Amino acid sequence: MNIDCLIKCFCQSRKTKYFFLKNFETEQLNTEEKKLLSEIIMDAQNISNKIWNFCKLYD
């Protein structure tokens, strides 16, 4: 996998996180839904961090 592909993956992960975060902030959610979205947001952040840290190895 080349660095360009990894950067695209990073960008997509950030977009996914933003999508869920926007819904978390604007939708009327019950406690279970908030918990689920919180976990998804954290997972997306962790994925972004892993990709970013890996890409930094190529700097």
All heavy atoms as TSV, in Angstrom:
chain	resi	resn	atom	element	x	y	z
A	1	MET	N	N	0.861	-1.171	0.000
A	1	MET	CA	C	0.000	0.000	0.000
A	1	MET	C	C	0.907	1.234	0.000
A	1	MET	O	O	1.831	1.316	0.798
A	1	MET	CB	C	-0.899	-0.021	1.234
A	1	MET	CG	C	-1.904	1.085	1.267
A	1	MET	SD	S	-3.028	1.066	2.679
A	1	MET	CE	C	-3.916	-0.444	2.424
A	2	ASN	N	N	0.626	2.169	-0.867
A	2	ASN	CA	C	1.461	3.358	-0.901
A	2	ASN	C	C	0.917	4.450	0.014
A	2	ASN	O	O	-0.208	4.384	0.501
A	2	ASN	CB	C	1.636	3.861	-2.341
A	2	ASN	CG	C	0.333	4.303	-2.968
A	2	ASN	OD1	O	-0.546	4.808	-2.285
A	2	ASN	ND2	N	0.209	4.116	-4.260
A	3	ILE	N	N	1.729	5.461	0.212
A	3	ILE	CA	C	1.373	6.530	1.147
A	3	ILE	C	C	0.122	7.294	0.697
A	3	ILE	O	O	-0.676	7.723	1.529
A	3	ILE	CB	C	2.579	7.473	1.383
A	3	ILE	CG1	C	2.351	8.368	2.596
A	3	ILE	CG2	C	2.869	8.305	0.158
A	3	ILE	CD1	C	2.515	7.665	3.886
A	4	ASP	N	N	-0.067	7.450	-0.606
A	4	ASP	CA	C	-1.253	8.156	-1.106
A	4	ASP	C	C	-2.534	7.433	-0.716
A	4	ASP	O	O	-3.526	8.060	-0.322
A	4	ASP	CB	C	-1.198	8.313	-2.627
A	4	ASP	CG	C	-0.103	9.258	-3.071
A	4	ASP	OD1	O	0.273	10.160	-2.286
A	4	ASP	OD2	O	0.394	9.090	-4.200
A	5	CYS	N	N	-2.516	6.141	-0.800
A	5	CYS	CA	C	-3.681	5.347	-0.406
A	5	CYS	C	C	-3.937	5.482	1.095
A	5	CYS	O	O	-5.085	5.610	1.525
A	5	CYS	CB	C	-3.473	3.889	-0.796
A	5	CYS	SG	S	-4.902	2.858	-0.447
A	6	LEU	N	N	-2.877	5.476	1.877
A	6	LEU	CA	C	-3.031	5.630	3.323
A	6	LEU	C	C	-3.603	6.996	3.686
A	6	LEU	O	O	-4.452	7.107	4.578
A	6	LEU	CB	C	-1.686	5.422	4.028
A	6	LEU	CG	C	-1.188	3.991	4.071
A	6	LEU	CD1	C	0.236	3.943	4.595
A	6	LEU	CD2	C	-2.092	3.130	4.935
A	7	ILE	N	N	-3.162	8.021	2.975
A	7	ILE	CA	C	-3.692	9.358	3.228
A	7	ILE	C	C	-5.179	9.412	2.881
A	7	ILE	O	O	-5.982	10.016	3.611
A	7	ILE	CB	C	-2.908	10.430	2.443
A	7	ILE	CG1	C	-1.454	10.486	2.922
A	7	ILE	CG2	C	-3.565	11.803	2.541
A	7	ILE	CD1	C	-1.284	10.873	4.381
A	8	LYS	N	N	-5.579	8.754	1.807
A	8	LYS	CA	C	-7.002	8.695	1.450
A	8	LYS	C	C	-7.793	7.980	2.542
A	8	LYS	O	O	-8.908	8.397	2.895
A	8	LYS	CB	C	-7.190	8.001	0.112
A	8	LYS	CG	C	-6.755	8.843	-1.063
A	8	LYS	CD	C	-6.929	8.085	-2.362
A	8	LYS	CE	C	-6.370	8.892	-3.526
A	8	LYS	NZ	N	-6.450	8.148	-4.793
A	9	CYS	N	N	-7.229	6.906	3.068
A	9	CYS	CA	C	-7.887	6.178	4.163
A	9	CYS	C	C	-8.021	7.069	5.390
A	9	CYS	O	O	-9.062	7.078	6.058
A	9	CYS	CB	C	-7.097	4.927	4.522
A	9	CYS	SG	S	-7.139	3.630	3.284
A	10	PHE	N	N	-6.965	7.820	5.681
A	10	PHE	CA	C	-6.986	8.741	6.811
A	10	PHE	C	C	-8.105	9.769	6.635
A	10	PHE	O	O	-8.890	10.010	7.562
A	10	PHE	CB	C	-5.628	9.439	6.938
A	10	PHE	CG	C	-5.615	10.538	7.954
A	10	PHE	CD1	C	-5.526	10.259	9.303
A	10	PHE	CD2	C	-5.679	11.863	7.551
A	10	PHE	CE1	C	-5.517	11.277	10.244
A	10	PHE	CE2	C	-5.668	12.894	8.480
A	10	PHE	CZ	C	-5.580	12.597	9.828
A	11	CYS	N	N	-8.180	10.360	5.452
A	11	CYS	CA	C	-9.209	11.375	5.178
A	11	CYS	C	C	-10.609	10.790	5.300
A	11	CYS	O	O	-11.516	11.422	5.865
A	11	CYS	CB	C	-8.997	11.976	3.796
A	11	CYS	SG	S	-7.509	12.987	3.681
A	12	GLN	N	N	-10.797	9.585	4.799
A	12	GLN	CA	C	-12.110	8.946	4.884
A	12	GLN	C	C	-12.472	8.651	6.328
A	12	GLN	O	O	-13.628	8.823	6.739
A	12	GLN	CB	C	-12.132	7.664	4.050
A	12	GLN	CG	C	-13.499	7.067	3.936
A	12	GLN	CD	C	-14.494	7.993	3.262
A	12	GLN	OE1	O	-14.209	8.608	2.246
A	12	GLN	NE2	N	-15.668	8.120	3.843
A	13	SER	N	N	-11.513	8.237	7.113
A	13	SER	CA	C	-11.763	7.977	8.521
A	13	SER	C	C	-12.184	9.251	9.245
A	13	SER	O	O	-13.096	9.244	10.072
A	13	SER	CB	C	-10.502	7.386	9.164
A	13	SER	OG	O	-10.709	7.184	10.531
A	14	ARG	N	N	-11.532	10.356	8.917
A	14	ARG	CA	C	-11.894	11.640	9.524
A	14	ARG	C	C	-13.308	12.071	9.105
A	14	ARG	O	O	-14.069	12.584	9.920
A	14	ARG	CB	C	-10.874	12.713	9.137
A	14	ARG	CG	C	-9.452	12.436	9.600
A	14	ARG	CD	C	-9.276	12.593	11.045
A	14	ARG	NE	N	-9.408	13.995	11.347
A	14	ARG	CZ	C	-9.191	14.534	12.519
A	14	ARG	NH1	N	-8.811	13.776	13.517
A	14	ARG	NH2	N	-9.338	15.818	12.718
A	15	LYS	N	N	-13.650	11.847	7.852
A	15	LYS	CA	C	-14.997	12.182	7.378
A	15	LYS	C	C	-16.044	11.347	8.111
A	15	LYS	O	O	-17.112	11.851	8.490
A	15	LYS	CB	C	-15.117	11.932	5.878
A	15	LYS	CG	C	-14.410	12.952	5.041
A	15	LYS	CD	C	-14.563	12.589	3.570
A	15	LYS	CE	C	-13.735	13.482	2.688
A	15	LYS	NZ	N	-13.819	13.094	1.269
A	16	THR	N	N	-15.740	10.074	8.302
A	16	THR	CA	C	-16.660	9.180	9.014
A	16	THR	C	C	-16.849	9.653	10.444
A	16	THR	O	O	-17.978	9.723	10.946
A	16	THR	CB	C	-16.128	7.741	8.986
A	16	THR	OG1	O	-15.990	7.328	7.634
A	16	THR	CG2	C	-17.042	6.796	9.731
A	17	LYS	N	N	-15.748	9.991	11.098
A	17	LYS	CA	C	-15.828	10.483	12.470
A	17	LYS	C	C	-16.688	11.741	12.526
A	17	LYS	O	O	-17.562	11.877	13.395
A	17	LYS	CB	C	-14.439	10.777	13.018
A	17	LYS	CG	C	-14.462	11.355	14.405
A	17	LYS	CD	C	-13.092	11.843	14.812
A	17	LYS	CE	C	-13.221	12.738	16.019
A	17	LYS	NZ	N	-12.068	13.546	16.250
A	18	TYR	N	N	-16.470	12.670	11.618
A	18	TYR	CA	C	-17.229	13.915	11.593
A	18	TYR	C	C	-18.719	13.636	11.391
A	18	TYR	O	O	-19.567	14.253	12.036
A	18	TYR	CB	C	-16.702	14.845	10.506
A	18	TYR	CG	C	-17.522	16.102	10.384
A	18	TYR	CD1	C	-17.428	17.111	11.338
A	18	TYR	CD2	C	-18.414	16.277	9.334
A	18	TYR	CE1	C	-18.208	18.253	11.248
A	18	TYR	CE2	C	-19.198	17.404	9.238
A	18	TYR	CZ	C	-19.090	18.398	10.192
A	18	TYR	OH	O	-19.868	19.518	10.096
A	19	PHE	N	N	-19.034	12.713	10.489
A	19	PHE	CA	C	-20.434	12.362	10.231
A	19	PHE	C	C	-21.124	11.894	11.514
A	19	PHE	O	O	-22.218	12.350	11.858
A	19	PHE	CB	C	-20.504	11.280	9.155
A	19	PHE	CG	C	-21.885	10.735	8.953
A	19	PHE	CD1	C	-22.828	11.438	8.218
A	19	PHE	CD2	C	-22.257	9.511	9.501
A	19	PHE	CE1	C	-24.115	10.940	8.041
A	19	PHE	CE2	C	-23.534	9.007	9.336
A	19	PHE	CZ	C	-24.462	9.719	8.605
A	20	PHE	N	N	-20.488	10.976	12.237
A	20	PHE	CA	C	-21.089	10.468	13.473
A	20	PHE	C	C	-21.123	11.546	14.556
A	20	PHE	O	O	-22.091	11.646	15.314
A	20	PHE	CB	C	-20.345	9.234	13.970
A	20	PHE	CG	C	-20.636	8.004	13.159
A	20	PHE	CD1	C	-19.634	7.386	12.429
A	20	PHE	CD2	C	-21.899	7.459	13.116
A	20	PHE	CE1	C	-19.902	6.251	11.676
A	20	PHE	CE2	C	-22.186	6.329	12.368
A	20	PHE	CZ	C	-21.171	5.726	11.643
A	21	LEU	N	N	-20.091	12.361	14.631
A	21	LEU	CA	C	-20.044	13.422	15.623
A	21	LEU	C	C	-21.156	14.447	15.377
A	21	LEU	O	O	-21.825	14.890	16.312
A	21	LEU	CB	C	-18.678	14.112	15.598
A	21	LEU	CG	C	-18.414	15.161	16.656
A	21	LEU	CD1	C	-18.549	14.577	18.055
A	21	LEU	CD2	C	-17.032	15.761	16.461
A	22	LYS	N	N	-21.366	14.782	14.121
A	22	LYS	CA	C	-22.436	15.721	13.767
A	22	LYS	C	C	-23.797	15.170	14.193
A	22	LYS	O	O	-24.618	15.894	14.769
A	22	LYS	CB	C	-22.407	15.977	12.266
A	22	LYS	CG	C	-23.341	17.059	11.801
A	22	LYS	CD	C	-23.106	17.355	10.339
A	22	LYS	CE	C	-24.356	16.991	9.586
A	22	LYS	NZ	N	-24.255	17.153	8.145
A	23	ASN	N	N	-24.024	13.894	13.938
A	23	ASN	CA	C	-25.289	13.272	14.349
A	23	ASN	C	C	-25.406	13.208	15.867
A	23	ASN	O	O	-26.492	13.386	16.420
A	23	ASN	CB	C	-25.431	11.878	13.749
A	23	ASN	CG	C	-25.785	11.940	12.292
A	23	ASN	OD1	O	-26.800	12.520	11.927
A	23	ASN	ND2	N	-24.953	11.373	11.456
A	24	PHE	N	N	-24.314	12.943	16.525
A	24	PHE	CA	C	-24.305	12.884	17.986
A	24	PHE	C	C	-24.729	14.231	18.574
A	24	PHE	O	O	-25.468	14.291	19.545
A	24	PHE	CB	C	-22.911	12.506	18.487
A	24	PHE	CG	C	-22.819	12.341	19.971
A	24	PHE	CD1	C	-23.163	11.140	20.573
A	24	PHE	CD2	C	-22.380	13.384	20.775
A	24	PHE	CE1	C	-23.074	10.981	21.950
A	24	PHE	CE2	C	-22.289	13.238	22.148
A	24	PHE	CZ	C	-22.643	12.036	22.738
A	25	GLU	N	N	-24.274	15.308	17.955
A	25	GLU	CA	C	-24.540	16.646	18.477
A	25	GLU	C	C	-25.910	17.188	18.081
A	25	GLU	O	O	-26.449	18.046	18.775
A	25	GLU	CB	C	-23.455	17.613	18.005
A	25	GLU	CG	C	-22.099	17.304	18.591
A	25	GLU	CD	C	-20.986	18.142	17.992
A	25	GLU	OE1	O	-21.190	18.755	16.918
A	25	GLU	OE2	O	-19.905	18.163	18.592
A	26	THR	N	N	-26.465	16.729	16.970
A	26	THR	CA	C	-27.691	17.352	16.467
A	26	THR	C	C	-28.946	16.508	16.629
A	26	THR	O	O	-30.049	17.048	16.594
A	26	THR	CB	C	-27.544	17.710	14.969
A	26	THR	OG1	O	-27.275	16.527	14.226
A	26	THR	CG2	C	-26.442	18.727	14.760
A	27	GLU	N	N	-28.813	15.226	16.778
A	27	GLU	CA	C	-29.981	14.340	16.863
A	27	GLU	C	C	-30.431	14.155	18.305
A	27	GLU	O	O	-29.630	14.248	19.236
A	27	GLU	CB	C	-29.659	12.966	16.261
A	27	GLU	CG	C	-29.328	13.004	14.792
A	27	GLU	CD	C	-30.503	13.436	13.925
A	27	GLU	OE1	O	-31.640	13.054	14.227
A	27	GLU	OE2	O	-30.254	14.164	12.952
A	28	GLN	N	N	-31.713	13.894	18.454
A	28	GLN	CA	C	-32.268	13.535	19.755
A	28	GLN	C	C	-31.997	12.040	19.960
A	28	GLN	O	O	-32.621	11.204	19.312
A	28	GLN	CB	C	-33.776	13.803	19.786
A	28	GLN	CG	C	-34.134	15.256	19.633
A	28	GLN	CD	C	-33.736	16.061	20.858
A	28	GLN	OE1	O	-33.634	15.543	21.964
A	28	GLN	NE2	N	-33.499	17.337	20.654
A	29	LEU	N	N	-31.064	11.731	20.821
A	29	LEU	CA	C	-30.646	10.341	21.018
A	29	LEU	C	C	-30.949	9.881	22.430
A	29	LEU	O	O	-30.826	10.653	23.382
A	29	LEU	CB	C	-29.139	10.207	20.764
A	29	LEU	CG	C	-28.627	10.684	19.411
A	29	LEU	CD1	C	-27.114	10.680	19.402
A	29	LEU	CD2	C	-29.178	9.819	18.299
A	30	ASN	N	N	-31.286	8.603	22.541
A	30	ASN	CA	C	-31.430	8.051	23.880
A	30	ASN	C	C	-30.047	7.646	24.394
A	30	ASN	O	O	-29.044	7.748	23.683
A	30	ASN	CB	C	-32.435	6.892	23.903
A	30	ASN	CG	C	-31.974	5.689	23.112
A	30	ASN	OD1	O	-30.788	5.349	23.081
A	30	ASN	ND2	N	-32.919	5.015	22.451
A	31	THR	N	N	-29.992	7.195	25.612
A	31	THR	CA	C	-28.720	6.872	26.247
A	31	THR	C	C	-27.953	5.786	25.497
A	31	THR	O	O	-26.739	5.900	25.302
A	31	THR	CB	C	-28.958	6.436	27.708
A	31	THR	OG1	O	-29.645	7.490	28.386
A	31	THR	CG2	C	-27.657	6.149	28.419
A	32	GLU	N	N	-28.647	4.760	25.052
A	32	GLU	CA	C	-27.989	3.661	24.323
A	32	GLU	C	C	-27.423	4.141	22.989
A	32	GLU	O	O	-26.330	3.746	22.595
A	32	GLU	CB	C	-28.970	2.515	24.106
A	32	GLU	CG	C	-29.334	1.790	25.383
A	32	GLU	CD	C	-30.385	0.706	25.141
A	32	GLU	OE1	O	-30.751	0.450	23.985
A	32	GLU	OE2	O	-30.835	0.125	26.141
A	33	GLU	N	N	-28.174	4.982	22.301
A	33	GLU	CA	C	-27.705	5.517	21.021
A	33	GLU	C	C	-26.482	6.415	21.215
A	33	GLU	O	O	-25.526	6.356	20.445
A	33	GLU	CB	C	-28.823	6.297	20.324
A	33	GLU	CG	C	-29.970	5.418	19.878
A	33	GLU	CD	C	-31.214	6.196	19.494
A	33	GLU	OE1	O	-31.411	7.332	19.986
A	33	GLU	OE2	O	-32.008	5.644	18.703
A	34	LYS	N	N	-26.522	7.242	22.263
A	34	LYS	CA	C	-25.369	8.091	22.566
A	34	LYS	C	C	-24.132	7.250	22.876
A	34	LYS	O	O	-23.029	7.571	22.431
A	34	LYS	CB	C	-25.670	9.014	23.744
A	34	LYS	CG	C	-26.574	10.152	23.408
A	34	LYS	CD	C	-26.794	11.037	24.617
A	34	LYS	CE	C	-27.713	12.190	24.271
A	34	LYS	NZ	N	-27.942	13.074	25.401
A	35	LYS	N	N	-24.323	6.197	23.637
A	35	LYS	CA	C	-23.207	5.322	23.981
A	35	LYS	C	C	-22.625	4.686	22.719
A	35	LYS	O	O	-21.409	4.658	22.534
A	35	LYS	CB	C	-23.653	4.240	24.961
A	35	LYS	CG	C	-22.524	3.354	25.400
A	35	LYS	CD	C	-22.978	2.301	26.390
A	35	LYS	CE	C	-21.783	1.447	26.771
A	35	LYS	NZ	N	-22.116	0.114	27.109
A	36	LEU	N	N	-23.489	4.185	21.857
A	36	LEU	CA	C	-23.040	3.565	20.614
A	36	LEU	C	C	-22.262	4.559	19.754
A	36	LEU	O	O	-21.161	4.264	19.284
A	36	LEU	CB	C	-24.225	3.002	19.833
A	36	LEU	CG	C	-23.897	2.433	18.453
A	36	LEU	CD1	C	-22.960	1.239	18.568
A	36	LEU	CD2	C	-25.167	2.078	17.713
A	37	LEU	N	N	-22.836	5.740	19.545
A	37	LEU	CA	C	-22.155	6.733	18.719
A	37	LEU	C	C	-20.850	7.187	19.355
A	37	LEU	O	O	-19.869	7.420	18.655
A	37	LEU	CB	C	-23.063	7.928	18.442
A	37	LEU	CG	C	-24.132	7.710	17.389
A	37	LEU	CD1	C	-24.924	8.990	17.152
A	37	LEU	CD2	C	-23.550	7.225	16.081
A	38	SER	N	N	-20.809	7.296	20.657
A	38	SER	CA	C	-19.559	7.656	21.343
A	38	SER	C	C	-18.474	6.624	21.068
A	38	SER	O	O	-17.317	6.975	20.796
A	38	SER	CB	C	-19.776	7.765	22.854
A	38	SER	OG	O	-20.595	8.848	23.159
A	39	GLU	N	N	-18.837	5.369	21.133
A	39	GLU	CA	C	-17.874	4.301	20.867
A	39	GLU	C	C	-17.412	4.329	19.408
A	39	GLU	O	O	-16.217	4.153	19.123
A	39	GLU	CB	C	-18.484	2.941	21.208
A	39	GLU	CG	C	-18.688	2.742	22.697
A	39	GLU	CD	C	-19.450	1.471	23.028
A	39	GLU	OE1	O	-19.790	0.688	22.109
A	39	GLU	OE2	O	-19.724	1.265	24.222
A	40	ILE	N	N	-18.335	4.564	18.491
A	40	ILE	CA	C	-17.984	4.632	17.073
A	40	ILE	C	C	-17.057	5.816	16.808
A	40	ILE	O	O	-16.077	5.697	16.061
A	40	ILE	CB	C	-19.260	4.714	16.206
A	40	ILE	CG1	C	-20.013	3.381	16.272
A	40	ILE	CG2	C	-18.918	5.082	14.767
A	40	ILE	CD1	C	-21.394	3.424	15.652
A	41	ILE	N	N	-17.352	6.945	17.422
A	41	ILE	CA	C	-16.508	8.135	17.260
A	41	ILE	C	C	-15.101	7.865	17.774
A	41	ILE	O	O	-14.111	8.219	17.123
A	41	ILE	CB	C	-17.152	9.348	17.962
A	41	ILE	CG1	C	-18.417	9.758	17.214
A	41	ILE	CG2	C	-16.170	10.514	18.072
A	41	ILE	CD1	C	-19.339	10.692	17.988
A	42	MET	N	N	-15.004	7.231	18.921
A	42	MET	CA	C	-13.680	6.904	19.474
A	42	MET	C	C	-12.946	5.906	18.590
A	42	MET	O	O	-11.730	6.028	18.375
A	42	MET	CB	C	-13.810	6.366	20.905
A	42	MET	CG	C	-14.255	7.410	21.906
A	42	MET	SD	S	-13.185	8.858	21.988
A	42	MET	CE	C	-11.660	8.110	22.493
A	43	ASP	N	N	-13.650	4.921	18.056
A	43	ASP	CA	C	-13.036	3.949	17.152
A	43	ASP	C	C	-12.496	4.650	15.905
A	43	ASP	O	O	-11.374	4.380	15.461
A	43	ASP	CB	C	-14.027	2.864	16.740
A	43	ASP	CG	C	-14.349	1.892	17.862
A	43	ASP	OD1	O	-13.631	1.878	18.886
A	43	ASP	OD2	O	-15.340	1.149	17.712
A	44	ALA	N	N	-13.291	5.549	15.346
A	44	ALA	CA	C	-12.852	6.280	14.152
A	44	ALA	C	C	-11.625	7.131	14.468
A	44	ALA	O	O	-10.695	7.228	13.657
A	44	ALA	CB	C	-13.986	7.142	13.613
A	45	GLN	N	N	-11.612	7.748	15.656
A	45	GLN	CA	C	-10.445	8.546	16.051
A	45	GLN	C	C	-9.217	7.663	16.196
A	45	GLN	O	O	-8.119	8.032	15.760
A	45	GLN	CB	C	-10.726	9.295	17.360
A	45	GLN	CG	C	-9.577	10.176	17.801
A	45	GLN	CD	C	-9.293	11.273	16.815
A	45	GLN	OE1	O	-10.191	11.962	16.376
A	45	GLN	NE2	N	-8.035	11.456	16.450
A	46	ASN	N	N	-9.380	6.505	16.794
A	46	ASN	CA	C	-8.252	5.581	16.955
A	46	ASN	C	C	-7.718	5.118	15.602
A	46	ASN	O	O	-6.501	5.002	15.413
A	46	ASN	CB	C	-8.652	4.382	17.818
A	46	ASN	CG	C	-8.824	4.757	19.269
A	46	ASN	OD1	O	-8.244	5.707	19.760
A	46	ASN	ND2	N	-9.661	4.011	19.965
A	47	ILE	N	N	-8.615	4.851	14.668
A	47	ILE	CA	C	-8.198	4.448	13.323
A	47	ILE	C	C	-7.406	5.577	12.665
A	47	ILE	O	O	-6.328	5.346	12.100
A	47	ILE	CB	C	-9.418	4.049	12.475
A	47	ILE	CG1	C	-10.003	2.742	12.995
A	47	ILE	CG2	C	-9.041	3.937	10.995
A	47	ILE	CD1	C	-11.377	2.415	12.444
A	48	SER	N	N	-7.924	6.793	12.753
A	48	SER	CA	C	-7.214	7.943	12.182
A	48	SER	C	C	-5.827	8.088	12.796
A	48	SER	O	O	-4.848	8.327	12.083
A	48	SER	CB	C	-8.009	9.235	12.415
A	48	SER	OG	O	-9.215	9.222	11.717
A	49	ASN	N	N	-5.753	7.958	14.101
A	49	ASN	CA	C	-4.459	8.080	14.786
A	49	ASN	C	C	-3.478	7.006	14.332
A	49	ASN	O	O	-2.291	7.294	14.121
A	49	ASN	CB	C	-4.640	8.016	16.299
A	49	ASN	CG	C	-5.314	9.247	16.861
A	49	ASN	OD1	O	-5.395	10.284	16.213
A	49	ASN	ND2	N	-5.815	9.130	18.074
A	50	LYS	N	N	-3.946	5.791	14.194
A	50	LYS	CA	C	-3.069	4.703	13.750
A	50	LYS	C	C	-2.539	4.956	12.349
A	50	LYS	O	O	-1.347	4.766	12.076
A	50	LYS	CB	C	-3.807	3.367	13.797
A	50	LYS	CG	C	-3.997	2.834	15.186
A	50	LYS	CD	C	-4.735	1.517	15.171
A	50	LYS	CE	C	-4.963	1.036	16.588
A	50	LYS	NZ	N	-5.659	-0.249	16.631
A	51	ILE	N	N	-3.419	5.390	11.456
A	51	ILE	CA	C	-2.985	5.669	10.082
A	51	ILE	C	C	-1.998	6.828	10.082
A	51	ILE	O	O	-0.947	6.761	9.437
A	51	ILE	CB	C	-4.199	5.977	9.177
A	51	ILE	CG1	C	-5.084	4.739	9.037
A	51	ILE	CG2	C	-3.733	6.462	7.802
A	51	ILE	CD1	C	-6.434	5.008	8.388
A	52	TRP	N	N	-2.318	7.900	10.808
A	52	TRP	CA	C	-1.453	9.073	10.856
A	52	TRP	C	C	-0.068	8.711	11.409
A	52	TRP	O	O	0.950	9.111	10.843
A	52	TRP	CB	C	-2.103	10.161	11.698
A	52	TRP	CG	C	-1.313	11.427	11.708
A	52	TRP	CD1	C	-0.572	11.935	12.732
A	52	TRP	CD2	C	-1.183	12.350	10.623
A	52	TRP	NE1	N	-0.001	13.108	12.356
A	52	TRP	CE2	C	-0.349	13.392	11.067
A	52	TRP	CE3	C	-1.692	12.385	9.329
A	52	TRP	CZ2	C	-0.013	14.463	10.249
A	52	TRP	CZ3	C	-1.351	13.455	8.519
A	52	TRP	CH2	C	-0.525	14.477	8.984
A	53	ASN	N	N	-0.038	7.968	12.488
A	53	ASN	CA	C	1.242	7.578	13.080
A	53	ASN	C	C	2.052	6.697	12.139
A	53	ASN	O	O	3.275	6.814	12.064
A	53	ASN	CB	C	1.028	6.878	14.423
A	53	ASN	CG	C	0.560	7.840	15.485
A	53	ASN	OD1	O	0.835	9.034	15.439
A	53	ASN	ND2	N	-0.184	7.334	16.455
A	54	PHE	N	N	1.382	5.835	11.416
A	54	PHE	CA	C	2.071	4.997	10.442
A	54	PHE	C	C	2.647	5.850	9.312
A	54	PHE	O	O	3.779	5.646	8.888
A	54	PHE	CB	C	1.130	3.931	9.891
A	54	PHE	CG	C	1.792	2.931	9.004
A	54	PHE	CD1	C	2.479	1.852	9.552
A	54	PHE	CD2	C	1.767	3.073	7.624
A	54	PHE	CE1	C	3.120	0.929	8.743
A	54	PHE	CE2	C	2.386	2.168	6.806
A	54	PHE	CZ	C	3.070	1.092	7.366
A	55	CYS	N	N	1.856	6.809	8.829
A	55	CYS	CA	C	2.319	7.685	7.754
A	55	CYS	C	C	3.515	8.534	8.175
A	55	CYS	O	O	4.379	8.842	7.347
A	55	CYS	CB	C	1.181	8.586	7.273
A	55	CYS	SG	S	-0.095	7.724	6.359
A	56	LYS	N	N	3.566	8.903	9.436
A	56	LYS	CA	C	4.684	9.709	9.918
A	56	LYS	C	C	6.014	8.965	9.811
A	56	LYS	O	O	7.062	9.584	9.737
A	56	LYS	CB	C	4.455	10.171	11.373
A	56	LYS	CG	C	3.398	11.239	11.460
A	56	LYS	CD	C	3.285	11.934	12.795
A	56	LYS	CE	C	3.525	11.128	14.018
A	56	LYS	NZ	N	3.228	11.823	15.262
A	57	LEU	N	N	5.958	7.645	9.762
A	57	LEU	CA	C	7.178	6.861	9.589
A	57	LEU	C	C	7.837	7.129	8.243
A	57	LEU	O	O	9.033	6.915	8.073
A	57	LEU	CB	C	6.879	5.365	9.712
A	57	LEU	CG	C	6.365	4.881	11.053
A	57	LEU	CD1	C	5.963	3.407	10.965
A	57	LEU	CD2	C	7.401	5.071	12.143
A	58	TYR	N	N	7.039	7.602	7.271
A	58	TYR	CA	C	7.541	7.855	5.924
A	58	TYR	C	C	7.985	9.288	5.716
A	58	TYR	O	O	8.390	9.662	4.630
A	58	TYR	CB	C	6.480	7.484	4.878
A	58	TYR	CG	C	6.258	6.007	4.800
A	58	TYR	CD1	C	5.204	5.404	5.498
A	58	TYR	CD2	C	7.103	5.196	4.066
A	58	TYR	CE1	C	5.016	4.036	5.442
A	58	TYR	CE2	C	6.918	3.836	3.994
A	58	TYR	CZ	C	5.868	3.269	4.695
A	58	TYR	OH	O	5.675	1.908	4.639
A	59	ASP	N	N	7.904	10.120	6.744
A	59	ASP	CA	C	8.352	11.525	6.628
A	59	ASP	C	C	9.837	11.619	6.453
A	59	ASP	O	O	10.629	10.918	6.903
A	59	ASP	CB	C	7.948	12.330	7.875
A	59	ASP	CG	C	6.573	12.951	7.724
A	59	ASP	OD1	O	6.018	12.885	6.620
A	59	ASP	OD2	O	6.078	13.485	8.721
